[in-house]
């Protein structure tokens, strides 16, 4: 293969800094796109949908699991899909492998679920085989057709106000490639990361940047860690040395 030029460390550093300029431009463009996404109009979900989970039948509102936002990834695991019945489709399986620990999403009042047409015993079996832990429901009606995921994978975002559910965004095709991290999922939601630096509409929930971050198994067990300033004497988990 033809390689790029081999240069001195000084020239390599100069090339790196030129790339940094372009990367920062891309970051700013991504943040601006997410800000615009938070201003997208919502569409009410008027139809009633029914899924099946571990506890039996569930509505779309039930899938929120008590949180304000819901992200639904349509995975292809069902008769007729390559790999059945031992595996879900290869692409959807790779997507599942990339999903980060859901405790961080949940801490931002957001639930992520997978849905497929496979029965629950088959879903449980493939989840155990692949060490996946996300909630995974069975589609029983036209949900996949109505939300653009009947012939290809895709990710829909919803929010609810009481009993009213609204669709806020949709990503499919190669757009799904970028999903998997806590940040990428939050950036597609109506409320975003909910941090103070974000350009969000007035009144949207926001907290100081970094303050809500925690170990995924300790959310809600202690005061959020402040990353800057002197240690909090009332928080035994705050191990920062005092500023000098």
LOKESE-47809 format. One line per field, with one value per residue (C-alpha): residue number from 0; x, y, z. Coordinates in nm, 2 decimals, always signed. Example, Ala and Ser with C-alpha at 12.3 -4.5 7.8 and 13.67 -1.06 7.14 Angstrom:
<nodes>
pos: (0,1)
u: (+1.23,+1.37)
v: (-0.45,-0.11)
w: (+0.78,+0.71)
</nodes>
This chain:
<nodes>
pos: (0,1,2,3,4,5,6,7,8,9,10,11,12,13,14,15,16,17,18,19,20,21,22,23,24,25,26,27,28,29,30,31,32,33,34,35,36,37,38,39,40,41,42,43,44,45,46,47,48,49,50,51,52,53,54,55,56,57,58,59,60,61,62,63,64,65,66,67,68,69,70,71,72,73,74,75,76,77,78,79,80,81,82,83,84,85,86,87,88,89,90,91,92,93,94,95,96,97,98,99,100,101,102,103,104,105,106,107,108,109,110,111,112,113,114,115,116,117,118,119,120,121,122,123,124,125,126,127,128,129,130,131,132,133,134,135,136,137,138,139,140,141,142,143,144,145,146,147,148,149,150,151,152,153,154,155,156,157,158,159,160,161,162,163,164,165,166,167,168,169,170,171,172,173,174,175,176,177,178,179,180,181,182,183,184,185,186,187,188,189,190,191,192,193,194,195,196,197,198,199,200,201,202,203,204,205,206,207,208,209,210,211,212,213,214,215,216,217,218,219,220,221,222,223,224,225,226,227,228,229,230,231,232,233,234,235,236,237,238,239,240,241,242,243)
u: (+0.00,+0.11,+0.16,+0.15,+0.48,+0.71,+0.81,+0.99,+0.81,+0.79,+0.62,+0.39,+0.28,+0.22,+0.00,-0.19,-0.26,-0.40,-0.63,-0.73,-0.87,-1.09,-1.20,-1.30,-1.50,-1.68,-1.75,-1.90,-2.11,-2.23,-2.33,-2.51,-2.70,-2.80,-2.92,-3.13,-3.26,-3.38,-3.60,-3.76,-4.14,-4.30,-4.57,-4.83,-4.86,-5.24,-5.24,-5.22,-4.94,-4.89,-4.57,-4.48,-4.21,-4.11,-4.41,-4.66,-4.83,-4.70,-4.80,-4.56,-4.60,-4.50,-4.18,-4.06,-4.04,-4.13,-3.88,-3.95,-3.78,-3.77,-3.53,-3.65,-3.41,-3.58,-3.36,-3.42,-3.45,-3.73,-3.81,-3.68,-3.38,-3.03,-2.91,-3.26,-3.32,-2.97,-2.88,-3.03,-2.91,-2.54,-2.58,-2.83,-2.61,-2.32,-2.54,-2.63,-2.27,-2.20,-2.46,-2.30,-2.41,-2.77,-2.73,-2.59,-2.88,-3.13,-2.96,-3.07,-3.44,-3.40,-3.48,-3.34,-3.52,-3.48,-3.79,-3.82,-4.09,-3.92,-4.11,-3.97,-3.81,-3.60,-3.50,-3.40,-3.19,-3.00,-2.95,-2.80,-2.58,-2.45,-2.43,-2.68,-2.87,-3.10,-3.48,-3.60,-3.97,-4.17,-4.36,-4.72,-4.88,-4.80,-4.54,-4.25,-4.45,-4.58,-4.24,-4.03,-3.86,-4.05,-3.79,-3.47,-3.33,-3.38,-3.39,-3.69,-3.70,-4.01,-4.10,-4.42,-4.62,-4.84,-5.03,-4.95,-4.66,-4.48,-4.23,-3.94,-3.67,-3.57,-3.23,-3.18,-2.95,-2.59,-2.70,-2.73,-2.35,-2.28,-2.51,-2.41,-2.25,-2.45,-2.37,-2.48,-2.81,-2.87,-2.78,-3.07,-3.33,-3.55,-3.39,-3.03,-2.75,-2.93,-2.61,-2.57,-2.33,-2.59,-2.79,-3.14,-3.48,-3.57,-3.69,-3.53,-3.38,-3.01,-2.75,-2.38,-2.16,-2.00,-2.19,-2.44,-2.17,-2.13,-2.03,-2.31,-2.39,-2.41,-2.65,-2.89,-2.69,-2.50,-2.46,-2.33,-1.95,-1.83,-1.53,-1.38,-1.31,-1.25,-1.37,-1.72,-1.67,-2.02,-1.96,-1.73,-1.70,-1.53,-1.17,-1.02,-0.72,-0.79,-0.67,-0.34)
v: (+0.00,+0.36,+0.52,+0.89,+1.07,+0.99,+1.31,+1.45,+1.48,+1.85,+1.83,+1.56,+1.79,+2.07,+1.84,+1.73,+2.09,+2.16,+1.87,+1.99,+2.31,+2.11,+1.87,+2.17,+2.30,+1.97,+1.96,+2.31,+2.21,+1.89,+2.10,+2.35,+2.06,+1.91,+2.26,+2.28,+1.93,+2.04,+2.30,+2.05,+2.04,+1.74,+1.52,+1.36,+0.98,+0.93,+0.56,+0.30,+0.05,-0.28,-0.46,-0.76,-0.76,-0.97,-0.84,-0.90,-0.65,-0.29,+0.03,+0.28,+0.49,+0.19,+0.16,+0.50,+0.31,+0.63,+0.85,+1.16,+1.05,+0.73,+0.61,+0.30,+0.11,-0.13,-0.44,-0.72,-1.04,-1.26,-1.53,-1.45,-1.25,-1.39,-1.57,-1.66,-1.82,-1.81,-1.45,-1.12,-0.96,-0.88,-0.50,-0.48,-0.71,-0.48,-0.19,-0.38,-0.45,-0.07,+0.03,+0.19,+0.13,+0.25,+0.39,+0.71,+0.76,+0.69,+0.96,+1.21,+1.09,+0.89,+0.52,+0.32,+0.00,-0.24,-0.38,-0.67,-0.91,-1.22,-1.37,-1.29,-1.64,-1.60,-1.25,-1.36,-1.64,-1.42,-1.15,-1.41,-1.55,-1.21,-1.05,-0.77,-0.61,-0.34,-0.38,-0.56,-0.58,-0.77,-0.57,-0.69,-0.44,-0.17,+0.02,-0.06,+0.04,+0.36,+0.48,+0.39,+0.08,-0.20,-0.27,-0.13,-0.06,+0.29,+0.48,+0.69,+0.94,+1.02,+1.24,+1.24,+1.50,+1.31,+1.05,+1.23,+1.09,+1.28,+1.17,+1.41,+1.27,+0.98,+0.85,+0.56,+0.42,+0.53,+0.77,+0.48,+0.42,+0.71,+0.59,+0.38,+0.62,+0.81,+1.14,+1.03,+0.91,+1.22,+1.45,+1.30,+1.37,+1.67,+1.77,+1.69,+1.64,+1.88,+2.06,+2.44,+2.49,+2.37,+2.61,+2.49,+2.66,+2.86,+2.65,+2.32,+2.12,+2.19,+2.12,+2.23,+2.04,+1.73,+1.76,+1.48,+1.23,+0.93,+0.57,+0.38,+0.18,+0.47,+0.72,+0.86,+0.73,+1.06,+1.42,+1.47,+1.52,+1.87,+1.85,+2.19,+2.39,+2.26,+1.92,+1.90,+1.82,+1.66,+1.43,+1.13,+1.04,+1.37,+1.28,+1.59,+1.75,+2.11,+2.39,+2.55)
w: (+0.00,-0.05,+0.28,+0.38,+0.41,+0.70,+0.88,+1.18,+1.52,+1.47,+1.13,+1.27,+1.56,+1.31,+1.10,+1.42,+1.52,+1.17,+1.22,+1.56,+1.40,+1.17,+1.45,+1.67,+1.38,+1.35,+1.72,+1.71,+1.41,+1.59,+1.90,+1.68,+1.51,+1.84,+1.95,+1.64,+1.70,+2.05,+1.87,+1.63,+1.64,+1.82,+1.68,+1.91,+1.91,+1.89,+1.83,+2.10,+2.06,+2.25,+2.33,+2.53,+2.79,+3.09,+3.29,+3.01,+2.79,+2.78,+2.62,+2.46,+2.77,+2.98,+2.79,+2.94,+3.28,+3.47,+3.30,+3.08,+2.76,+2.56,+2.29,+2.09,+1.86,+1.62,+1.60,+1.35,+1.54,+1.41,+1.16,+0.81,+0.94,+0.89,+1.20,+1.33,+1.57,+1.72,+1.65,+1.56,+1.24,+1.23,+1.20,+1.49,+1.70,+1.64,+1.75,+2.06,+2.14,+2.14,+2.39,+2.69,+3.05,+3.07,+3.42,+3.28,+3.04,+3.32,+3.53,+3.26,+3.29,+2.97,+2.90,+2.61,+2.49,+2.19,+2.01,+1.77,+1.66,+1.82,+2.12,+2.46,+2.52,+2.21,+2.31,+2.65,+2.50,+2.26,+2.53,+2.76,+2.48,+2.38,+2.73,+2.65,+2.93,+2.77,+2.80,+2.49,+2.40,+2.14,+1.88,+1.83,+1.60,+1.34,+1.55,+1.32,+1.00,+1.16,+1.27,+0.96,+1.09,+0.93,+0.66,+0.81,+1.15,+1.31,+1.63,+1.74,+2.03,+2.23,+2.52,+2.73,+2.92,+3.15,+2.94,+2.62,+2.41,+2.14,+1.88,+1.88,+1.64,+1.42,+1.31,+1.06,+0.80,+0.85,+1.12,+1.36,+1.32,+1.55,+1.83,+2.13,+2.37,+2.64,+2.46,+2.12,+2.25,+2.46,+2.17,+1.96,+2.24,+2.28,+2.61,+2.51,+2.77,+3.00,+3.09,+3.13,+2.84,+2.59,+2.37,+2.47,+2.47,+2.79,+3.07,+2.96,+3.25,+3.29,+3.56,+3.59,+3.35,+3.50,+3.83,+3.75,+3.64,+3.87,+3.88,+3.71,+4.03,+4.27,+4.10,+4.36,+4.65,+4.73,+4.65,+4.29,+4.27,+4.20,+3.98,+4.04,+4.36,+4.71,+4.82,+4.97,+5.35,+5.35,+5.06,+5.16,+4.79,+4.71,+4.72,+4.56,+4.73,+4.85,+4.62,+4.71)
</nodes>
